[in-house]
Amino acid sequence: MTALPSTSEKDSEAYDAIVVGAGFGGLYMLHRLRELGLRAHLIERGSGVGGTWYWNRYPGARCDVESVEYSYSFSEELQQEWEWTERFASQPEILRYLEHAAERFNLYPDIEFNTSVVAAHFDEIANHWQVQTDKGAYTAKYCVMATGCLSSTNIPDFPGLESFQGTTYHTGSWPHEDVDFSGQRVGIIGTGSSSIQATPVIAEQAEHLYVFQRTPNFSVPQGNAQLAPEKQAAIKADYKGFRATQRALGFACHHPPRQQSALEATPAERTEIYEQWWQKGGLSFLGSFNDLITNAESNATAAEFIRQKIRDIVTDPEVAEKLCPDHYVGCKRPCADNGYYEAFNRDNVTLVDVKAAPIETFTTDGLKTTAASFKLDSVVFATGFDAMTGTLDNIDIRGIDGLSLKDKWHAGPRTYLGIATTGFPNFFIITGPGSPSVLASMTVGVEHHAEWISECIDYLEQRDLARIEATLAAEDAWVKHVNEVADMTLFPTCNSWYLGANIPGKPRIFMPYIGGFPVYEAKCREVAEQGYEGFKFA
Ligand code: NA7
């Protein structure tokens, strides 16, 4: 064990479990642990619950999964009483929902806000975790990281940034008060999901919006609309059945893929089918055919369909061409928009290609690319996150023999089931690397993990066991399997945050598990039924 910096163990408050993060995962984890009769304490760096939906308050922020699916299923009362207003919920509505859930299950008394966990060290003699925050220290037998997949913001190291006199924002840590861009020259850097959602909204306000694009992305119109009360009532009439169907599908979302290869259809049939799925809206477009993420030739037909849509929507052919991606559809996280491509038809929106002419430096009043200078009042960094591992890397986590998690993962994250990692007993990760996480509806994933972890903890408590740890053999086999499955798809072929490719120096490893949620769930069930196969106890 390595000693923690400031507080001695006798000053530490003792709990059965510490949970870190008050998003969907952490809140439900806390609820489950309390139901087991354990003393659990949740630590959250924000001033409120919500996780992703607490931090990402940028204009246009909205979920890409339908609201009736992107919600808790564990409480029939909750799912019956909550009324969603839109097909795809906006950030404020999801935040209200989580605040309601925290209230409803009386979670607030066990949450400590405005507190950051700085270290967590395993004490091998006491068999517990010493958790150090910026406010104090705790000990707990179990430590559950519910820190989210996209919670460590990335601001690239642009020269001269400190000299910029205007205002800067990051989409993932947006101010709580309204931001008014009226009359301003605004630059938005990045063209991933966040920018694709924010661009049309900022364009309506700003005097001029410059969109700095390094790599164009595929986006499909989301087709958001008010959610008809009859439709919601019909789902609620058999919510259990609706959820069961959802959990049985690969991405744990409705709209399963059509069971046909894109190559089996004639060009005319293909276009008709793509058009139908384009009209359905959103990420389900990838289900138009069942081989779009595995077959390059099939994928090329979908890519060309979307590129043609971009050319149809964007009136300036040169701008349209710049907006056309040349990677496979879906290998970078696909996007769903509400008027993204249309925004480039506005006189006050300019697309700036920073692949052709990269950003050279920020200046006091804007930025310079290798081709031109731009005067800007505000800059929005829509430059993404150090995904899946960034937040864990930022905490000094040490397991057996003082091994640090960051060092253990220096060549890429290694887990068993995405939940546990060898050398770190009684330590659990919700939707960690190696779990379906961002490739399945997050709410399904976090509920599954919170249930699996709480059942595992109950197993230990019932048997008076001091600790559980994944074996190296089980971890090796899981890591191998995760990679093999990823290599059967087109996912590893382009520079995405799934691979850590957006962060300079980060090892290039495909982090989520793409074998499908039902396969993963079955594996986790089997592991538990076999007395936690692949784990050792002490
Ligand atoms: P993303 O999807 O990681 O997008 C970040 C964008 O920022 C992307 O277009 C990057 O271009 C761009 N970027 C990053 N660094 C730079 C530099 N140095 N110069 C120019 N452009 C840069 O993050 P989002 O927040 O949009 O979305 C994250 C997830 O949230 C999303 O996938 C959903 O799951 C919800 P690149 O493609 O790397 O060339």
Residues whose N, C-alpha, C, O or C-beta is under 5 A from the ligand:
A	BS01	NA7	P156 I189 G190 T191 G192 S193 S194 S195 R214 T215 R333 A382 T383 G384 F385 N495 W497 N502
